[in-house]
Amino acid sequence: SLTAGLRYTYEEKSMARQGFRIHTGVENILYGEMADNYDSFSPRLGFEYQWNSDLMTYVSAAQGFKSGGINGRSMASNDFLPFGSETVWTYEAGMKSDWLERRLNINAAIFYSDYSDIQFQSLTSDPNTAQPISIIDNAGTAKIKGFEIELKTIVAEGLNFSASVGYTDA
């Protein structure tokens, strides 16, 4: 079988901000406005093959999207900036199987994810006021790969055994 899909995402974000000291009413964050929009077409494609009633294999590829935004929590005007969108391509291949008249079940998968423009948050403080500064920005890329294997078996009536192992390299 074949699975195919396409998701379109569109987001508009806008923000206005201004800060005042509680006791004095003195403006400590200058008024600012900002708006931006983010969109993405995110495809997905998967193939699945049922070899027989006990064994199925599959492969898939999909793109994920996390929209950008605006750094509204920053305390300084020069940090009141937009940050970009994050994307990831994910790939997976695996099998699902039943053996020995369904008394033994083995499932396995390998996966790989390739991130671009990862969003990250940094927390520092203003050297003059010691006010915390929280900024979100885009970093570089990342690759995540690994595998999972799961085994379940019926040893005897009322006695089951299961084991699994997974490995992730991020």
C-alpha positions in Angstrom: 0.0 0.0 0.0 1.0 3.6 -0.5 0.4 6.5 1.8 0.9 10.1 0.5 0.0 13.4 2.0 0.7 17.1 1.8 0.0 19.5 4.6 0.0 23.3 4.1 0.6 25.5 7.2 0.2 29.2 7.3 0.5 31.3 10.4 0.4 35.0 11.0 1.9 36.3 14.2 1.9 39.9 15.5 2.9 41.4 18.7 3.0 44.8 20.5 4.8 45.2 23.7 5.7 47.9 26.2 6.9 47.6 29.8 6.4 49.8 32.9 7.9 49.6 36.4 5.1 48.6 38.8 5.8 51.2 41.5 6.9 54.2 39.5 5.1 53.8 36.2 8.3 54.6 34.3 8.6 52.9 31.0 11.4 50.4 31.1 10.7 48.6 27.8 10.1 50.9 24.8 6.9 50.4 22.8 7.4 48.1 19.8 5.2 46.4 17.2 6.2 43.5 14.9 4.4 41.1 12.6 5.5 38.2 10.4 4.0 35.2 8.7 5.2 31.7 8.2 4.1 29.0 5.7 5.2 25.6 4.6 4.2 22.6 2.4 5.0 19.5 4.4 4.9 16.2 2.4 4.7 12.6 3.6 5.2 9.4 1.6 5.1 5.9 2.9 5.2 2.4 1.4 4.0 -0.7 3.1 4.3 -4.3 1.9 2.4 -7.2 3.5 4.6 -10.3 2.5 2.1 -12.7 4.1 -0.3 -12.6 7.1 2.7 -12.7 9.5 5.2 -10.2 8.0 4.8 -6.6 7.0 7.7 -4.2 6.1 7.5 -0.4 5.6 9.5 2.7 4.7 8.4 6.3 5.1 9.7 9.9 4.7 8.0 13.0 6.0 8.8 16.6 6.6 7.9 18.5 9.8 7.6 22.2 10.3 7.7 24.5 13.3 6.9 28.1 12.6 9.1 31.0 13.6 8.0 33.7 15.9 8.9 37.0 17.6 11.2 37.5 20.6 8.6 39.3 22.7 10.1 38.3 26.1 13.4 40.2 25.5 14.0 43.2 27.7 16.0 45.3 25.2 14.7 46.9 22.0 17.5 45.5 19.9 16.5 41.9 20.9 12.9 42.5 19.9 13.4 40.5 16.7 11.8 37.7 14.7 13.3 34.2 14.5 12.8 31.7 11.6 11.0 28.5 11.1 12.5 25.0 11.9 12.1 22.0 9.6 12.9 18.4 9.9 13.0 15.5 7.4 12.4 12.1 9.0 13.0 8.7 7.5 12.0 5.3 8.9 12.1 1.7 7.8 10.9 -1.3 9.7 9.1 -4.5 10.0 6.2 -6.0 12.1 6.0 -9.7 12.3 4.3 -12.7 14.1 5.8 -16.2 14.1 5.1 -19.6 15.5 1.3 -19.3 15.2 1.5 -15.8 16.7 3.4 -17.0 19.8 6.4 -14.8 18.8 6.2 -11.2 17.8 9.2 -9.3 16.5 9.1 -5.6 15.5 12.1 -3.5 14.4 12.7 0.0 13.0 15.6 2.2 12.0 15.2 6.0 11.8 17.0 9.1 10.7 16.0 12.7 11.2 17.7 15.7 9.6 16.9 19.1 11.2 17.5 22.6 9.7 17.4 25.9 11.4 16.8 24.5 14.9 15.1 26.9 17.2 16.9 27.3 20.5 16.4 29.5 23.6 19.3 31.2 25.3 19.0 32.8 28.7 21.4 35.6 29.8 21.2 38.7 31.8 21.6 42.4 31.1 25.0 43.4 32.4 23.7 46.8 33.6 20.4 45.8 35.2 20.8 42.1 35.8 17.4 41.6 34.2 17.0 38.2 32.6 17.1 38.2 28.8 15.4 35.2 27.0 16.0 35.0 23.3 14.9 32.4 20.8 17.1 32.2 17.6 17.9 29.6 14.9 20.9 27.4 15.3 22.5 25.2 12.7 21.5 21.6 11.8 21.3 18.3 13.7 21.1 14.7 12.7 19.4 12.0 14.9 19.6 8.3 14.0 18.9 5.1 15.8 17.0 1.9 16.0 14.4 0.0 18.1 13.8 -3.8 18.4 10.9 -5.3 20.3 10.4 -9.0 21.1 7.3 -10.6 22.7 6.7 -14.3 23.2 4.2 -16.6 24.9 6.5 -19.0 26.7 3.6 -21.1 28.2 -0.1 -20.5 29.1 -0.1 -17.5 31.4 3.7 -16.8 31.0 4.8 -14.1 28.6 8.3 -12.7 28.0 9.1 -9.4 26.4 12.3 -7.5 25.7 13.2 -4.4 23.8 16.3 -2.4 23.0 16.6 1.0 21.5 19.5 3.3 20.5 19.5 7.0 19.7 22.5 9.0 18.4 21.6 12.7 18.6 
